[in-house]
Amino acid sequence: MQDVVRPLPVPDILTKPIWDAANEGRLVIQRCQDCQTYYHPPVHTCARCVLSGQFGQLHFAPVTGRGAIYSYTIIHDTRLGNFEKVLPYPVVLVELDEQPGLMLNGNMPTTLIGDLRIGSVVQVIFPDIGSGVRIPDFELVGS
């Protein structure tokens, strides 16, 4: 993936803290300060607090970046010209350790497809995808 020109993120008001932290090598996830529920992707209102008649305060909190592969797919699609030279490549759905059901998608640029297993423990990494922009991807723990 290092040789691929990947699209740059386009931050908006909700996602800017995620991309800013990634550029610093940190993973942050939105969290309600009242009920402690994590949200990804970010939301405007804590659904849990609203149901209880409250309006929870949402902030971005650092997380470990550790989790397990919940699911994955292997991309073979040649319509994205920049990615043709790295086909096939894996895209994973990782359940982060901080909360059951807290999922984050990413690539695993340093992992061979044959090494992917549901339940494998992974850790976030922050490759530079060009123009000084770093994004969260994953690698197997111990690799």
C-alpha positions in Angstrom: 0.0 0.0 0.0 3.0 2.3 0.4 3.2 2.7 -3.4 -0.5 3.6 -3.7 -1.8 7.1 -3.9 -4.7 6.8 -1.5 -7.5 9.4 -1.3 -7.0 12.0 1.4 -9.7 12.3 4.1 -12.0 15.3 3.9 -12.7 16.2 7.5 -16.0 17.8 8.5 -17.1 19.3 11.8 -17.7 15.8 13.3 -14.6 14.0 12.0 -11.9 16.7 12.2 -10.8 15.6 15.7 -10.2 12.0 14.4 -8.1 13.1 11.5 -6.1 15.7 13.6 -5.3 13.0 16.2 -4.3 10.5 13.5 -1.8 13.0 12.1 -0.3 13.0 15.6 -0.3 9.2 15.8 -3.2 8.9 18.2 -6.6 7.2 17.9 -9.5 9.1 19.4 -13.2 8.0 19.4 -16.2 10.1 20.3 -17.5 9.4 23.9 -20.4 10.6 25.9 -19.1 12.1 29.1 -22.3 11.3 31.0 -23.0 7.6 30.2 -19.4 6.8 28.9 -20.8 5.3 25.6 -18.4 5.4 22.6 -19.6 6.4 19.1 -18.0 5.7 15.8 -18.7 7.1 13.4 -19.3 10.3 15.4 -22.8 11.5 16.1 -24.4 14.8 17.2 -26.3 13.4 20.1 -25.8 10.5 22.5 -28.7 8.1 21.7 -28.5 6.5 25.1 -28.8 9.7 27.1 -31.5 11.1 24.9 -33.6 8.0 25.6 -33.2 8.6 29.3 -34.3 12.3 28.9 -30.7 13.6 29.2 -28.4 15.3 26.7 -25.0 13.8 27.1 -21.9 15.8 26.4 -19.9 14.2 23.5 -16.1 14.6 23.4 -13.3 12.7 21.7 -11.3 10.4 24.0 -8.1 8.5 23.3 -8.4 4.7 22.9 -5.8 2.0 22.8 -6.3 1.1 19.2 -6.3 -2.6 20.1 -9.0 -4.9 19.1 -9.9 -8.0 17.2 -10.8 -8.7 13.6 -14.6 -8.9 13.6 -14.9 -9.4 9.8 -12.9 -8.8 6.7 -13.2 -8.7 2.9 -10.6 -9.1 0.2 -10.8 -6.4 -2.5 -10.3 -7.5 -6.1 -12.1 -4.6 -7.8 -10.0 -3.0 -10.5 -12.2 0.1 -11.0 -9.9 2.1 -8.6 -6.9 2.6 -10.8 -4.5 3.7 -8.1 -5.1 0.4 -6.2 -4.5 -2.1 -9.2 -0.9 -2.7 -8.3 -1.7 -3.9 -4.8 -4.7 -6.2 -5.6 -6.0 -8.2 -3.9 -5.8 -6.4 -0.5 -7.7 -6.8 2.7 -10.2 -4.4 4.4 -11.0 -5.3 8.0 -13.7 -4.4 10.4 -12.1 -4.3 13.9 -14.0 -4.4 17.2 -12.1 -2.2 19.5 -11.4 -3.4 23.1 -12.9 -0.3 24.7 -16.6 -1.4 24.1 -18.4 -4.3 22.6 -19.8 -3.3 19.2 -17.4 -0.4 18.8 -16.2 -1.0 15.2 -13.6 0.7 13.0 -12.8 -0.1 9.4 -9.3 -0.1 8.1 -6.7 -1.6 5.8 -3.9 -4.0 6.9 -1.1 -3.0 4.6 1.6 -5.1 6.4 -0.5 -8.3 6.6 -0.6 -11.1 4.1 -4.1 -12.2 3.2 -3.4 -15.7 4.2 -2.6 -14.5 7.8 -6.1 -12.9 8.3 -8.4 -14.7 10.8 -11.6 -13.6 12.5 -10.7 -12.9 16.1 -7.0 -12.1 15.5 -5.7 -9.4 17.8 -4.7 -6.2 16.0 -3.2 -2.8 16.8 -3.7 0.5 15.1 -0.9 2.0 13.0 -0.7 5.3 11.3 0.9 5.2 7.9 1.6 8.4 6.0 -0.5 8.3 2.9 1.1 11.4 1.4 1.0 15.1 1.9 1.9 14.5 5.6 -1.5 12.9 6.2 -1.6 9.9 8.4 -4.6 7.6 8.8 -5.5 4.7 11.1 -4.9 1.2 9.6 -4.2 -2.0 11.5 -1.5 -4.7 11.8 -1.5 -8.0 13.6 -0.2 -7.9 17.2 3.2 -9.5 17.3 4.0 -8.9 13.6 
